[in-house]
Amino acid sequence: MGGEGQEATRIRIVRPELRWWVVGLLVVGIVAAVAFTFLPWVVFGVFVYYVARPINRRLRNRVGRGNLAAALALLLIVVPIVLFLGVFLSIAVGLVATFANSETAAQLLQQTPVDVGAIPNDPGTLLQEAESTLKDPSVQAALTGAQAVLGAAASTVFMLFLSLLFSFFLLVEDQRLARWVKEQVLGDDALSVDYLEAVDAGLNSIYFGYTLTIFVIMILAAVIYTVFNLFAPANLLIPVAVLLAVVTGIFTLVPLVGRSVVYLAIAAFLAVGAVQRDPTALWYPVVFFLFMTLAFDNVVRTYIRPYLSGKMFHLSLVMFAYLLGPILFGWYGIFLGPLVMVVVVQFLQVVVPQLRGEQPATRLDVDPTATRETDDVRDDATRGGEATDGGQDGG
């Protein structure tokens, strides 16, 4: 009977633990489902966090207040983008207004099916005409489309705000959150701690390198726009080349279309100028657009971005992460692709050897980071590790 009592006691202890494990799995599943629903914006928030983290930690050492330092770090990133976009839009509005007052716009307006001269001056008649026009199926379809576009734009702005709010939370609570995970979740699991720290270091390297890519794009775009202005026919100059180069770099973060919007706007401006001055020069904006989209963008995707973001990883891995990410996941794949690559590579480097009962003395060749690197033959790896460590110290 004593054995049966002990067995019953053991069963009473195990069952509650099993129930709580099931509850814990359900909680994790709910959190994962919510995160998956907002996955694009969660990933974007993580990207903004790693970009702002080096700035935040420097400001925190000076300011001493986590909330203020995080807010200033985000403002230093968001405010310049908003200002440049505002200047860009103001220039675009001015160009549109100039074109609207030109003879070309008047000729195009005469070719439209709307007879401007037939618009009634009487308010009552004008109201009746407006009502009949709004009842037209094509007009209603256009209004429905415009409403959908405005709704999507408002939703995007709101989700962008939530992403920045998520980044702000991570900037303020990252150290406390990491400490809580180590103490309450991981405990004495040294392998999990090593793995998460390796993933954190990898994301810091690859996302901060993406920020460096934006600045390099700004510089190269300014040079290219200036060169195009030097050889422009019929005085078809790209206006405010430096400002448009900055906007080009910033538009690297714009989902789906990216820098192509800037190229198209510049090409359209040059095309309008060519129509007004010399129609035979219409080849120039076409050459400009093809060069920027086919040559320059391919160089950025294939060489510049993988190299600057690949200080901690092999160049080929980073290149395929950036190229395949948007294809597999959509617009946010530009951020999720590198994240998946870091998670997988660090798992292969940190976890798999220990699962086999091995402890590698050196890192794999796909990770030339290295303060632990002792092989003097790997000069490139050592230089890559020094650059990455410098970035982390700055963080």
C-alpha positions as CSV (number, residue, x, y, z in Angstrom):
1,M,0.0,0.0,0.0
2,G,2.9,2.3,0.6
3,G,4.0,1.9,-3.0
4,E,0.5,2.7,-4.2
5,G,0.3,5.8,-2.1
6,Q,3.6,7.0,-3.4
7,E,2.4,6.3,-7.0
8,A,-0.8,8.3,-6.4
9,T,1.2,11.1,-4.9
10,R,3.4,11.2,-7.9
11,I,0.5,11.3,-10.3
12,R,-1.1,14.3,-8.4
13,I,2.2,16.2,-8.9
14,V,2.6,15.5,-12.6
15,R,-1.0,16.3,-13.7
16,P,-1.0,19.9,-12.7
17,E,2.4,20.4,-14.4
18,L,1.1,18.9,-17.6
19,R,-2.0,21.1,-17.5
20,W,0.1,24.2,-17.1
21,W,2.4,23.1,-19.9
22,V,-0.7,22.8,-22.2
23,V,-1.9,26.3,-21.0
24,G,1.6,27.7,-21.7
25,L,1.5,26.2,-25.2
26,L,-1.9,27.8,-25.8
27,V,-0.6,31.2,-24.6
28,V,2.4,30.9,-26.9
29,G,0.2,29.9,-29.8
30,I,-2.0,33.0,-29.2
31,V,0.9,35.3,-29.1
32,A,2.4,33.7,-32.2
33,A,-0.9,34.0,-34.1
34,V,-1.1,37.7,-33.2
35,A,2.5,38.3,-34.2
36,F,2.0,36.5,-37.5
37,T,-1.0,38.6,-38.3
38,F,1.1,41.8,-37.8
39,L,4.3,40.1,-39.0
40,P,5.3,42.7,-41.6
41,W,5.1,45.6,-39.1
42,V,6.7,43.6,-36.3
43,V,9.6,42.8,-38.5
44,F,9.8,46.5,-39.5
45,G,9.7,47.5,-35.8
46,V,12.6,45.1,-35.1
47,F,14.6,46.6,-38.0
48,V,14.0,50.2,-36.7
49,Y,15.0,49.0,-33.2
50,Y,18.4,47.7,-34.4
51,V,19.0,50.8,-36.4
52,A,18.2,53.1,-33.5
53,R,19.9,51.0,-30.8
54,P,23.5,52.3,-31.2
55,I,22.1,55.9,-31.2
56,N,19.9,55.1,-28.2
57,R,22.7,53.7,-26.1
58,R,25.0,56.7,-26.8
59,L,22.2,59.1,-25.9
60,R,21.3,57.1,-22.8
61,N,24.9,57.4,-21.5
62,R,24.6,61.2,-21.9
63,V,21.0,61.8,-21.0
64,G,20.6,59.1,-18.3
65,R,16.9,58.6,-18.9
66,G,15.8,55.6,-21.0
67,N,12.5,57.0,-22.2
68,L,14.0,60.3,-23.3
69,A,16.9,58.6,-25.0
70,A,14.7,56.3,-26.9
71,A,12.4,59.1,-28.0
72,L,15.3,61.2,-29.2
73,A,16.8,58.2,-31.1
74,L,13.6,57.6,-33.0
75,L,13.2,61.3,-33.6
76,L,16.7,61.5,-35.1
77,I,15.6,58.8,-37.5
78,V,12.0,59.8,-38.3
79,V,12.2,63.6,-38.3
80,P,14.8,63.8,-41.1
81,I,12.8,61.4,-43.2
82,V,9.6,63.4,-42.7
83,L,11.4,66.7,-43.5
84,F,12.9,65.3,-46.7
85,L,9.6,63.8,-47.8
86,G,7.9,67.2,-47.1
87,V,10.5,69.0,-49.2
88,F,10.2,66.4,-51.9
89,L,6.4,66.7,-52.0
90,S,6.6,70.5,-52.0
91,I,8.9,70.4,-55.0
92,A,6.6,68.0,-56.7
93,V,3.6,70.2,-56.1
94,G,5.5,73.2,-57.4
95,L,6.4,71.3,-60.6
96,V,2.9,70.1,-61.1
97,A,1.6,73.7,-60.7
98,T,4.2,75.0,-63.2
99,F,3.1,72.3,-65.6
100,A,-0.6,73.1,-65.1
101,N,0.0,76.7,-66.2
102,S,1.9,75.7,-69.3
103,E,0.7,75.5,-72.9
104,T,1.2,71.8,-73.0
105,A,-1.3,71.3,-70.1
106,A,-3.8,73.6,-71.9
107,Q,-3.5,71.5,-75.1
108,L,-4.0,68.3,-73.1
109,L,-7.0,69.8,-71.3
110,Q,-8.6,70.6,-74.7
111,Q,-8.3,66.9,-75.7
112,T,-10.1,65.6,-72.6
113,P,-13.8,64.7,-73.0
114,V,-14.7,67.3,-70.3
115,D,-15.7,70.6,-71.9
116,V,-14.5,73.2,-69.4
117,G,-16.4,76.0,-71.2
118,A,-19.7,74.1,-70.8
119,I,-19.6,74.1,-67.0
120,P,-22.7,76.1,-65.9
121,N,-22.3,79.2,-63.8
122,D,-25.7,78.9,-62.1
123,P,-25.3,77.2,-58.7
124,G,-28.6,75.2,-59.1
125,T,-27.7,73.9,-62.5
126,L,-24.2,73.2,-61.3
127,L,-25.6,71.1,-58.4
128,Q,-27.8,69.1,-60.8
129,E,-24.9,68.5,-63.1
130,A,-22.8,67.3,-60.2
131,E,-25.5,65.0,-59.0
132,S,-26.0,63.4,-62.4
133,T,-22.2,63.1,-62.8
134,L,-21.9,61.3,-59.4
135,K,-24.6,58.8,-60.4
136,D,-22.5,57.8,-63.4
137,P,-21.2,54.2,-62.8
138,S,-17.7,55.0,-63.9
139,V,-17.5,58.0,-61.5
140,Q,-18.9,55.8,-58.7
141,A,-16.3,53.2,-59.4
142,A,-13.6,55.8,-59.4
143,L,-14.8,57.1,-56.0
144,T,-14.9,53.6,-54.6
145,G,-11.3,53.1,-55.7
146,A,-10.2,56.4,-54.2
147,Q,-11.9,55.5,-50.9
148,A,-10.1,52.1,-50.9
149,V,-6.8,53.9,-51.5
150,L,-7.4,56.4,-48.7
151,G,-8.4,53.6,-46.4
152,A,-5.3,51.6,-47.2
153,A,-3.1,54.7,-46.7
154,A,-4.7,55.4,-43.3
155,S,-4.2,51.8,-42.3
156,T,-0.6,51.9,-43.4
157,V,0.1,55.1,-41.4
158,F,-1.5,53.6,-38.3
159,M,0.5,50.3,-38.6
160,L,3.6,52.4,-39.1
161,F,2.8,54.2,-35.9
162,L,2.4,50.9,-34.1
163,S,5.8,49.7,-35.5
164,L,7.5,52.8,-34.1
165,L,5.8,52.3,-30.8
166,F,7.0,48.7,-30.7
167,S,10.5,50.0,-31.5
168,F,10.3,52.5,-28.7
169,F,9.3,49.8,-26.2
170,L,12.3,47.7,-27.3
171,L,14.7,50.6,-26.9
172,V,13.4,51.4,-23.4
173,E,13.0,47.9,-22.1
174,D,15.5,45.8,-24.1
175,Q,18.0,45.3,-21.3
176,R,15.4,44.6,-18.7
177,L,13.6,42.2,-21.1
178,A,16.8,40.3,-21.9
179,R,17.6,40.0,-18.2
180,W,14.0,38.7,-17.5
181,V,14.3,36.1,-20.3
182,K,17.6,34.9,-19.0
183,E,16.5,34.6,-15.4
184,Q,12.8,33.5,-15.7
185,V,12.7,31.6,-19.0
186,L,16.2,30.3,-19.9
187,G,17.6,29.8,-16.4
188,D,20.8,27.7,-16.5
189,D,20.4,26.9,-20.2
190,A,23.7,28.3,-21.4
191,L,23.2,27.0,-24.9
192,S,20.0,29.0,-25.4
193,V,21.7,32.1,-24.0
194,D,24.6,31.7,-26.4
195,Y,22.3,31.2,-29.3
196,L,20.1,34.2,-28.6
197,E,23.1,36.4,-28.1
198,A,24.6,35.2,-31.4
199,V,21.3,36.0,-33.2
200,D,21.2,39.5,-31.5
201,A,24.8,40.2,-32.6
202,G,24.0,39.0,-36.2
203,L,20.9,41.2,-36.5
204,N,22.8,44.2,-35.1
205,S,25.4,43.7,-37.8
206,I,23.2,43.1,-40.7
207,Y,20.5,45.8,-40.0
208,F,23.0,48.5,-39.1
209,G,24.8,47.6,-42.3
210,Y,21.6,48.2,-44.2
211,T,21.5,51.7,-42.7
212,L,25.1,52.3,-44.1
213,T,23.8,51.1,-47.4
214,I,21.2,53.9,-47.5
215,F,23.9,56.5,-46.9
216,V,26.1,55.0,-49.7
217,I,23.1,55.1,-52.0
218,M,22.6,58.8,-51.2
219,I,26.2,59.5,-52.1
220,L,26.3,57.5,-55.3
221,A,22.9,58.9,-56.4
222,A,24.2,62.4,-55.9
223,V,27.2,61.6,-58.1
224,I,25.1,60.0,-60.8
225,Y,22.6,62.8,-60.9
226,T,25.4,65.3,-61.2
227,V,27.0,63.4,-64.0
228,F,23.7,63.2,-65.9
229,N,23.4,67.0,-65.5
230,L,26.8,67.5,-67.1
231,F,25.8,65.6,-70.2
232,A,22.1,66.7,-70.3
233,P,20.9,67.6,-73.8
234,A,18.7,70.7,-74.4
235,N,19.4,71.8,-70.8
236,L,17.3,69.0,-69.3
237,L,18.8,69.2,-65.8
238,I,17.7,67.2,-62.8
239,P,16.6,69.8,-60.2
240,V,18.1,69.9,-56.7
241,A,20.2,66.8,-57.4
242,V,21.6,66.5,-53.9
243,L,18.1,66.6,-52.3
244,L,16.8,64.1,-54.7
245,A,19.8,61.8,-54.0
246,V,18.9,62.0,-50.3
247,V,15.3,61.2,-51.1
248,T,16.5,58.3,-53.2
249,G,18.3,56.8,-50.3
250,I,15.4,57.2,-48.0
251,F,13.0,55.6,-50.5
252,T,15.0,52.4,-50.1
253,L,12.8,51.8,-47.1
254,V,9.6,52.3,-49.0
255,P,7.8,49.0,-49.4
256,L,7.4,47.3,-52.8
257,V,8.3,50.2,-55.1
258,G,11.3,51.8,-53.3
259,R,13.6,54.0,-55.3
260,S,11.8,53.4,-58.6
261,V,9.2,56.0,-57.6
262,V,12.0,58.6,-57.4
263,Y,13.5,57.5,-60.8
264,L,10.0,57.6,-62.4
265,A,9.3,61.1,-61.0
266,I,12.7,62.4,-62.3
267,A,12.2,60.8,-65.7
268,A,8.7,62.2,-65.9
269,F,10.0,65.7,-65.1
270,L,12.7,65.3,-67.8
271,A,10.2,64.0,-70.3
272,V,7.9,67.1,-69.7
273,G,10.9,69.3,-70.2
274,A,11.9,67.5,-73.4
275,V,8.3,67.8,-74.8
276,Q,8.4,71.6,-74.1
277,R,11.9,72.3,-75.4
278,D,13.0,69.6,-77.9
279,P,10.9,66.4,-78.5
280,T,13.9,64.8,-80.1
281,A,15.5,64.6,-76.6
282,L,12.9,62.2,-75.2
283,W,15.5,59.5,-75.4
284,Y,17.3,61.1,-72.5
285,P,14.7,60.5,-69.7
286,V,14.3,56.9,-71.1
287,V,18.0,56.3,-70.8
288,F,18.1,57.8,-67.3
289,F,15.3,55.6,-66.1
290,L,16.7,52.4,-67.6
291,F,20.1,53.1,-66.3
292,M,18.9,53.7,-62.7
293,T,16.5,50.7,-62.6
294,L,18.5,48.1,-64.5
295,A,22.2,49.1,-63.8
296,F,22.3,51.0,-60.6
297,D,19.7,49.1,-58.7
298,N,21.2,45.7,-59.7
299,V,24.6,46.9,-58.4
300,V,23.0,47.9,-55.1
301,R,21.1,44.6,-54.7
302,T,24.0,42.3,-55.8
303,Y,27.1,44.0,-54.4
304,I,26.7,47.1,-52.2
305,R,23.9,46.0,-49.8
306,P,25.2,42.4,-49.3
307,Y,28.8,43.7,-48.7
308,L,27.9,46.4,-46.2
309,S,25.4,44.2,-44.4
310,G,27.7,41.1,-44.5
311,K,30.5,42.0,-42.2
312,M,29.4,39.1,-39.9
313,F,28.3,36.7,-42.6
314,H,29.4,35.4,-46.0
315,L,28.6,37.8,-48.8
316,S,26.7,35.1,-50.8
317,L,24.4,34.4,-47.8
318,V,23.5,38.1,-47.3
319,M,23.0,38.6,-51.1
320,F,20.5,35.7,-51.4
321,A,18.8,36.8,-48.2
322,Y,18.1,40.2,-49.7
323,L,17.3,38.9,-53.1
324,L,15.0,36.0,-52.1
325,G,13.4,37.7,-49.1
326,P,11.0,40.0,-51.1
327,I,10.2,37.2,-53.5
328,L,9.2,34.8,-50.8
329,F,7.5,37.1,-48.3
330,G,6.6,40.3,-50.2
331,W,7.6,43.8,-49.5
332,Y,8.7,43.1,-45.9
333,G,11.0,40.3,-47.1
334,I,13.7,43.0,-47.4
335,F,13.7,42.9,-43.6
336,L,12.5,39.3,-42.9
337,G,14.8,37.6,-45.3
338,P,18.0,38.7,-43.5
339,L,16.4,37.8,-40.1
340,V,15.6,34.3,-41.2
341,M,19.1,33.9,-42.6
342,V,20.6,35.1,-39.2
343,V,18.4,32.7,-37.2
344,V,19.3,29.7,-39.4
345,V,23.1,30.4,-39.7
346,Q,23.5,31.0,-36.0
347,F,21.6,27.9,-35.2
348,L,24.0,25.9,-37.4
349,Q,27.0,27.5,-35.8
350,V,26.1,27.6,-32.2
351,V,23.5,24.9,-31.5
352,V,24.2,22.0,-34.0
353,P,27.8,21.4,-32.9
354,Q,26.8,21.1,-29.3
355,L,23.9,18.8,-30.2
356,R,26.5,16.5,-31.7
357,G,28.5,16.7,-28.5
358,E,31.2,18.9,-30.1
359,Q,32.6,22.3,-29.2
360,P,34.1,23.9,-32.3
361,A,37.3,25.8,-31.6
362,T,36.7,28.3,-34.3
363,R,33.7,29.8,-36.1
364,L,32.5,28.4,-39.4
365,D,33.7,30.1,-42.5
366,V,30.2,31.6,-43.0
367,D,30.8,33.7,-39.9
368,P,34.1,35.6,-40.2
369,T,33.4,37.7,-37.1
370,A,35.6,37.3,-34.7
371,T,37.2,38.1,-31.7
372,R,37.6,34.4,-31.3
373,E,39.2,34.0,-34.6
374,T,42.8,32.6,-34.2
375,D,43.6,31.6,-37.7
376,D,46.0,34.2,-39.0
377,V,45.4,33.1,-42.6
378,R,41.9,34.5,-42.6
379,D,42.8,38.2,-43.0
380,D,39.4,39.1,-44.5
381,A,37.6,37.4,-41.6
382,T,39.6,39.3,-39.1
383,R,39.0,42.6,-40.8
384,G,35.3,41.8,-41.0
385,G,35.3,41.0,-37.3
386,E,37.0,44.2,-36.3
387,A,34.5,46.3,-38.3
388,T,31.6,44.4,-36.8
389,D,32.9,44.7,-33.2
390,G,33.4,48.4,-33.7
391,G,29.8,48.7,-34.7
392,Q,28.7,46.8,-31.6
393,D,30.8,48.9,-29.3
394,G,29.2,51.9,-30.8
395,G,25.8,50.2,-29.9
